[in-house]
Amino acid sequence: MGWPDATTSSRQVGRSMETLADNVSEVYVRGKWVRVPALECDGKTVVIRGKWLRMATIRSEEWLETELGDPERCVNMLSGHGPSGPRADIFTFTQKLPATTPKYQYQMEWESVAAVGTRSFKEWWDGLPQATRKNVRRSQKRGVVVTVRKFDDDLVTELMGLNNDSPIRQGVRNVQYGKSFEQTKRDYSSFSERSDFLCAHVGNELIGLLKIVYRGEIASILNLLGKASHYDKRPGNVLMAKAVELCESQGISHLTYGLFNYGNKRESPLREFKIRNGFGEILVPRFYVPLTRWGKLCLRAKIHRGLVGVLPHRVITLIVNARSKWYRIRYAGVAQW
């Protein structure tokens, strides 16, 4: 089983800073911080992204402790902005696990969340495939030790070494490769006050990291990465086991790990890794509210789903395979996962 990477958020909104000034916020997109229009509503920050189709979303929604409480207020605020204010064509928001029954009458689509129950570590362990349990034991036998750490400068320095192990992750460019200390610190500091950093070491060397963000009754994986040069030690599996154990000890009901299905993309090494580690699909309501005529048209035509939600699975597979092949050729001889 290949080593997965989850260094970006599970939705397209990206991670965000905790500041809002002059109706502008910053979101993390493909390794870079980007300034976007924003406004405050119902205790949340709404960010607006896109050019020809402008989508309004809740900033860092998949990492927040609470869901949106008064969506109608946000709809009214977004609809009431004049030509000089932030404008959006569609407003979208989701419910937070474990709430899976739709609460509102807005147009809705089911979002495929990857989640695992964490009330009982034993039940999770007993339900794993034999190969996964074997990988966890193999990791321990080969000297991998997992510790729980808080975010500090020492960890940032070690993260730089982890990120610089390979310029490629899962067949695409590693956006963290070659970043400075300050850039790395900024990228990994999100929600650090309610996060744990699970670190896999061999001796004094950091070979894997899992960042878990606590969100009330549930928790979510924000980062999972490891060194390709230590692939044989299976740090990903032992880190996942520690994460479930930690959630059980804190009374967390579910651990989420991005999406289970990304639009029409039904197969990937990351999805297979999730399945092998006990994650399954839980469908959660995602609501879409058109704010303009163009927004209504795009919703009817399903354009809001993006290419991954519109193209057939076989076409997506061809594109992904071609991209991976190009990177393998370009970085031939370089350690990759």
C-alpha positions as CSV (number, residue, x, y, z in Angstrom):
1,M,0.0,0.0,0.0
2,G,1.4,3.4,-1.0
3,W,2.1,6.2,1.3
4,P,-0.7,8.8,1.1
5,D,-0.5,12.5,1.5
6,A,-3.1,14.8,3.0
7,T,-1.3,18.1,3.2
8,T,-4.1,20.1,1.8
9,S,-7.6,20.6,3.0
10,S,-10.4,18.3,1.9
11,R,-12.4,21.0,0.2
12,Q,-11.4,23.6,-2.3
13,V,-11.6,26.5,0.2
14,G,-8.2,25.7,1.7
15,R,-6.9,26.5,5.1
16,S,-7.1,30.0,6.4
17,M,-5.6,32.5,8.7
18,E,-7.5,33.6,11.8
19,T,-7.6,37.3,10.9
20,L,-10.0,39.4,8.9
21,A,-9.1,43.0,7.9
22,D,-10.7,45.3,5.3
23,N,-13.1,42.6,4.2
24,V,-10.2,40.5,3.0
25,S,-9.0,37.1,4.3
26,E,-6.2,34.8,3.3
27,V,-6.7,31.2,2.3
28,Y,-4.2,28.5,1.6
29,V,-4.4,27.2,-1.9
30,R,-1.9,24.7,-3.5
31,G,0.9,25.7,-1.2
32,K,0.4,29.5,-1.3
33,W,-1.6,32.0,0.8
34,V,-4.1,33.9,-1.4
35,R,-6.0,37.1,-0.4
36,V,-9.8,36.8,-1.1
37,P,-12.9,39.0,-0.4
38,A,-14.5,38.1,2.9
39,L,-17.2,39.1,5.4
40,E,-18.2,38.2,8.9
41,C,-21.6,36.5,9.5
42,D,-23.1,34.5,12.4
43,G,-19.7,34.2,14.1
44,K,-18.1,32.7,11.0
45,T,-16.0,34.2,8.2
46,V,-17.4,33.8,4.7
47,V,-14.8,33.9,1.9
48,I,-15.5,34.4,-1.8
49,R,-13.4,32.6,-4.5
50,G,-13.6,32.2,-8.2
51,K,-13.6,34.4,-11.3
52,W,-16.3,33.4,-13.7
53,L,-18.2,31.6,-10.9
54,R,-17.9,33.2,-7.5
55,M,-18.5,30.7,-4.7
56,A,-19.0,31.9,-1.1
57,T,-18.0,29.4,1.5
58,I,-17.4,29.2,5.3
59,R,-13.7,29.8,5.9
60,S,-12.0,26.6,7.2
61,E,-15.4,25.0,7.6
62,E,-14.1,21.5,7.8
63,W,-11.9,22.4,10.8
64,L,-14.3,24.4,12.9
65,E,-15.8,23.2,16.2
66,T,-19.4,24.3,15.3
67,E,-21.5,24.5,12.1
68,L,-23.2,27.5,10.7
69,G,-26.2,28.4,13.0
70,D,-28.1,30.9,10.9
71,P,-27.6,30.4,7.2
72,E,-30.5,32.7,6.2
73,R,-28.7,35.6,7.8
74,C,-25.6,34.9,5.7
75,V,-27.8,34.6,2.6
76,N,-29.3,38.0,3.3
77,M,-25.9,39.6,3.9
78,L,-24.5,38.2,0.7
79,S,-27.6,39.2,-1.3
80,G,-27.6,42.7,0.2
81,H,-24.1,43.7,-0.8
82,G,-24.0,46.5,-3.4
83,P,-21.6,46.7,-6.4
84,S,-18.7,47.8,-4.1
85,G,-19.1,44.9,-1.6
86,P,-18.1,41.2,-1.8
87,R,-20.3,39.6,-4.5
88,A,-21.0,35.9,-4.9
89,D,-23.0,33.8,-7.3
90,I,-23.5,30.8,-5.0
91,F,-23.3,30.3,-1.2
92,T,-22.5,26.8,0.0
93,F,-22.2,25.3,3.5
94,T,-22.4,21.9,5.1
95,Q,-23.6,20.2,8.3
96,K,-21.1,18.9,10.8
97,L,-20.9,15.3,11.9
98,P,-22.7,13.6,13.5
99,A,-25.6,15.6,12.1
100,T,-26.5,13.8,8.9
101,T,-30.2,14.6,8.7
102,P,-30.8,17.7,6.5
103,K,-31.9,20.7,8.6
104,Y,-32.8,23.1,5.8
105,Q,-34.9,23.3,2.7
106,Y,-32.1,24.7,0.4
107,Q,-30.9,22.8,-2.6
108,M,-28.8,20.0,-1.3
109,E,-26.2,17.4,-2.4
110,W,-24.7,14.7,-0.3
111,E,-21.1,15.1,0.5
112,S,-19.0,12.0,0.9
113,V,-17.0,12.3,4.1
114,A,-14.3,9.7,5.1
115,A,-14.9,8.9,8.7
116,V,-14.3,6.1,11.3
117,G,-15.9,5.6,14.7
118,T,-13.4,6.0,17.5
119,R,-15.4,5.1,20.6
120,S,-13.6,1.7,20.8
121,F,-10.0,1.2,19.7
122,K,-10.5,-2.6,20.0
123,E,-13.5,-2.6,17.6
124,W,-11.5,-0.5,15.1
125,W,-8.5,-2.7,15.4
126,D,-10.5,-6.0,15.1
127,G,-12.2,-4.6,12.0
128,L,-8.9,-3.9,10.1
129,P,-7.6,-6.1,7.3
130,Q,-4.9,-8.4,8.4
131,A,-2.4,-6.6,6.2
132,T,-3.0,-3.3,8.0
133,R,-2.5,-4.8,11.4
134,K,0.7,-6.5,10.1
135,N,2.0,-3.1,8.9
136,V,1.4,-1.5,12.3
137,R,3.4,-4.3,14.0
138,R,6.1,-4.2,11.4
139,S,6.5,-0.5,12.0
140,Q,6.9,-1.0,15.7
141,K,9.4,-3.9,15.2
142,R,11.5,-1.7,13.0
143,G,12.0,0.9,15.7
144,V,9.3,3.4,15.0
145,V,8.2,5.3,18.1
146,V,5.1,7.6,18.0
147,T,5.0,10.6,20.4
148,V,2.4,13.4,20.8
149,R,3.8,16.9,20.5
150,K,2.7,20.5,20.5
151,F,3.7,22.9,17.9
152,D,7.0,24.7,18.5
153,D,10.1,25.8,16.7
154,D,11.9,22.5,17.1
155,L,9.1,20.7,15.4
156,V,9.0,23.2,12.6
157,T,12.7,22.5,11.9
158,E,12.0,18.8,11.8
159,L,9.1,19.3,9.5
160,M,11.3,21.1,7.1
161,G,13.5,17.9,6.9
162,L,10.3,15.8,6.4
163,N,9.0,18.0,3.6
164,N,12.4,18.2,1.8
165,D,12.7,14.4,1.6
166,S,11.1,14.4,-1.9
167,P,9.8,17.0,-4.4
168,I,7.0,14.6,-5.3
169,R,4.0,13.4,-3.3
170,Q,1.4,11.0,-4.7
171,G,2.4,11.7,-8.3
172,V,2.2,15.5,-8.0
173,R,4.6,18.3,-7.0
174,N,5.2,18.6,-3.3
175,V,4.2,22.2,-2.6
176,Q,6.1,22.2,0.8
177,Y,9.4,21.2,-0.7
178,G,12.1,23.8,-0.2
179,K,10.1,26.2,1.9
180,S,11.8,28.4,4.5
181,F,11.5,28.1,8.3
182,E,9.0,31.0,8.5
183,Q,6.9,29.7,5.6
184,T,6.8,26.2,7.1
185,K,5.8,27.6,10.5
186,R,3.0,29.6,9.0
187,D,1.7,26.7,6.9
188,Y,1.5,24.3,9.9
189,S,0.4,26.7,12.6
190,S,-3.4,26.6,11.8
191,F,-5.5,25.6,14.7
192,S,-2.4,24.6,16.7
193,E,-4.2,25.6,20.0
194,R,-6.6,22.7,19.6
195,S,-4.4,20.3,17.7
196,D,-2.0,17.5,18.4
197,F,1.0,16.6,16.3
198,L,1.6,12.8,16.2
199,C,5.3,12.3,15.3
200,A,6.8,9.0,14.2
201,H,10.6,8.8,14.9
202,V,13.3,6.3,14.3
203,G,16.0,7.4,16.7
204,N,16.1,11.1,16.5
205,E,14.8,11.3,12.9
206,L,11.2,12.4,12.2
207,I,9.9,10.1,9.5
208,G,6.2,10.8,9.7
209,L,3.6,13.2,11.0
210,L,-0.1,13.2,11.5
211,K,-1.8,16.5,12.6
212,I,-5.2,16.0,14.3
213,V,-7.6,18.9,14.9
214,Y,-10.1,18.6,17.7
215,R,-13.6,19.9,16.8
216,G,-15.8,19.2,19.8
217,E,-17.2,15.7,19.7
218,I,-15.3,14.8,16.5
219,A,-11.7,15.2,15.3
220,S,-10.2,15.6,11.8
221,I,-6.9,14.8,10.2
222,L,-5.3,17.9,8.6
223,N,-1.9,16.6,7.6
224,L,-0.5,13.1,7.1
225,L,2.9,12.8,5.6
226,G,6.0,10.7,5.8
227,K,9.5,10.2,4.3
228,A,9.7,8.1,1.1
229,S,13.1,7.0,2.2
230,H,11.5,5.2,5.2
231,Y,8.5,3.8,3.3
232,D,9.4,0.2,4.4
233,K,8.7,1.2,8.1
234,R,5.1,2.0,7.3
235,P,4.8,5.1,9.5
236,G,1.4,6.0,8.1
237,N,-0.2,2.9,9.6
238,V,1.3,3.3,13.1
239,L,0.4,7.0,13.1
240,M,-3.2,6.2,12.3
241,A,-3.4,3.6,15.1
242,K,-2.1,6.2,17.5
243,A,-4.7,8.7,16.3
244,V,-7.6,6.3,16.9
245,E,-6.2,5.4,20.3
246,L,-5.9,9.1,21.2
247,C,-9.5,9.8,20.0
248,E,-10.9,7.0,22.2
249,S,-9.1,8.3,25.3
250,Q,-10.7,11.7,24.8
251,G,-14.2,10.5,24.1
252,I,-14.2,11.5,20.4
253,S,-17.0,9.8,18.5
254,H,-15.5,10.1,14.9
255,L,-12.3,10.8,13.2
256,T,-12.6,12.3,9.7
257,Y,-10.0,12.3,6.9
258,G,-11.1,14.5,4.1
259,L,-13.6,13.1,1.6
260,F,-14.2,9.5,0.7
261,N,-15.1,10.2,-2.9
262,Y,-13.9,13.3,-4.6
263,G,-16.6,14.0,-7.2
264,N,-16.5,11.3,-9.8
265,K,-12.9,10.3,-8.8
266,R,-13.6,6.9,-7.2
267,E,-10.2,5.4,-7.1
268,S,-6.8,6.6,-5.7
269,P,-4.0,5.4,-3.5
270,L,-5.3,7.8,-0.8
271,R,-8.8,6.3,-0.9
272,E,-7.4,2.8,-0.7
273,F,-5.3,3.8,2.3
274,K,-8.4,5.1,4.0
275,I,-10.3,1.9,3.4
276,R,-7.4,-0.2,4.6
277,N,-7.3,1.8,7.8
278,G,-11.0,1.4,8.6
279,F,-12.5,4.6,7.1
280,G,-15.8,4.4,5.4
281,E,-18.2,6.8,3.7
282,I,-20.7,8.9,5.7
283,L,-23.0,11.2,3.7
284,V,-23.4,14.7,5.1
285,P,-25.7,17.3,3.6
286,R,-24.1,20.2,1.7
287,F,-26.4,23.0,0.8
288,Y,-26.2,25.4,-2.2
289,V,-28.0,28.7,-2.3
290,P,-28.0,30.6,-5.7
291,L,-27.5,34.4,-5.2
292,T,-27.6,35.5,-8.8
293,R,-29.2,34.3,-12.1
294,W,-25.7,33.0,-13.2
295,G,-25.5,31.1,-9.9
296,K,-28.9,29.5,-10.6
297,L,-27.9,28.5,-14.1
298,C,-24.6,27.0,-12.9
299,L,-26.4,24.9,-10.3
300,R,-28.8,23.6,-12.9
301,A,-25.9,22.7,-15.2
302,K,-23.9,21.1,-12.3
303,I,-21.0,23.5,-13.1
304,H,-20.5,24.2,-9.4
305,R,-19.1,20.7,-9.0
306,G,-16.0,21.5,-10.9
307,L,-14.2,19.2,-13.4
308,V,-13.9,16.3,-10.9
309,G,-17.6,16.4,-10.4
310,V,-18.5,16.6,-14.0
311,L,-16.0,14.5,-16.0
312,P,-16.5,10.7,-16.2
313,H,-14.4,8.6,-13.9
314,R,-12.5,7.1,-16.8
315,V,-11.5,10.5,-18.1
316,I,-10.3,11.6,-14.6
317,T,-8.3,8.5,-14.3
318,L,-6.6,9.1,-17.7
319,I,-5.7,12.7,-16.7
320,V,-4.4,11.7,-13.2
321,N,-2.3,8.8,-14.7
322,A,-0.8,11.1,-17.4
323,R,0.1,13.7,-14.8
324,S,1.7,11.1,-12.5
325,K,3.7,9.7,-15.4
326,W,5.0,13.1,-16.4
327,Y,6.2,13.8,-12.9
328,R,7.8,10.4,-12.6
329,I,9.8,11.1,-15.8
330,R,10.7,14.6,-14.8
331,Y,11.9,13.5,-11.4
332,A,13.4,10.1,-12.4
333,G,15.8,8.8,-9.8
334,V,14.2,10.9,-7.0
335,A,12.6,9.1,-4.0
336,Q,8.8,9.4,-4.4
337,W,5.7,8.1,-2.6
